[in-house]
Amino acid sequence: MVRQGEMTIAFLLFVLYCSSVETKMEYEFIRELFNPCAGDAHPQVSVSDVDTDNVDSYVQQFLSGKDSCCHKSVKDAGVLIYEIEEDGRKQKLTFTPYD
C-alpha cells in the first residue's frame, strides 16, 4: 500500500519530468531571399520541413550578427514570420505548424 506522502512526491516528480521534456513541433518552412542587386524581381524560394522545439533559436542560424535587423510577427493558426534585413539583403522566413 502506498502512503499519501509517497504518492504526492511521485506525482510532483512526474510533473517536473513532463515539464522538462522538450516537445518538438513540425513546421513547413519557406525561405524567401530577396536580392535587388541580381536584377531579378522575384525572390529565390526554398520550401522544407523543420522539426524544432524553439523557432527563435532556429532562426539564429540565418543571422550573420553584423548590422542585422529581425522583425517577428505571429499570424493566425500560429504561423510565425521573420523578416530579416542585413547588409541591404532581405529575407523572409515563414514557419507554418502542421496540425
N, C-alpha and C positions, 0 to 999 in steps of 0.2 A: 504494500500500500504506500502511495506517495503522500508525503506530508505537504500541507499547503505551502509552506515556505520554500520547499524544494521545487514545487511546480511554478511558483512565481519567478524564481531565479531562472529556471529553464525557459520560461516564456520570455523573460527580458533578454536572455542571451539569443534566443531565436529572433526577436525583433531587431536587436543590434546587428545580427548577421545579415538579415534581409535588407536592412537599410544600407549596409556597406557593400552589398553586391551591386556592381555596376551593370546596368542594363543597356545593351547596345540597341540603337534604333537603325532601321534601314531606310535610306533615302535615295530618291532619284536625284542625281547631281548634274546640273547643267552649268557649264563654264563658258562664258562668252568673253572673248578677247577683242577689244576694240583697238585698232592700230591706225590712227589717222595718217601716219607717215607712209604707209604701204599703198595708199591710194585706193584701197578697197572700201566701198561704202558699207559692206556687210561684215559683221563680226565673225571671227572664227569660233565655231561652236563645237563643244565636245559634250557627250552625254555618257554617264556611267552610273553604277550603283555604288553607294558608300554605306558601310556599317561603322557607326561611331557612337560613343556614349557622350561626346562633347563636341558639338559642331564648332563652337568658338575656337577650341584648340586645333581642330582640323583645318580651319581657315588660316591659322597662323603660318602654315607652310607656303601660302601664296603671297605673303608679305615679305618684302626684302628688308624692311626695317629702316630704310632711309627715306625720309620725307614721304611716308605713305599715309593716306587718309582712308579710313574704312567706315562706312555707314551701314548699320544693320537695321533691317525692318522685318517685322513679323506680320504676315498676311493671314487670310482665312485658312482654316484647316491646318495650321501650324507650319505653313510654308515660310522658310527663312530666306531672306535675300540680303546678300552682302555686296555693296558697291564699293569697289576699291579703285583708288587713283594714286599712282605713284610715277614720278618722272614723266608726266604727260601721257602715260598709258592708262587706259581704263579697262577694268574687267568686272563682270557681274557674275556672282556665284549664287545659284538658286538651289535650295535643298527642299524637296517635296517628300514628306514622310509617306511611306507605304502604309496602308491600313492593315 
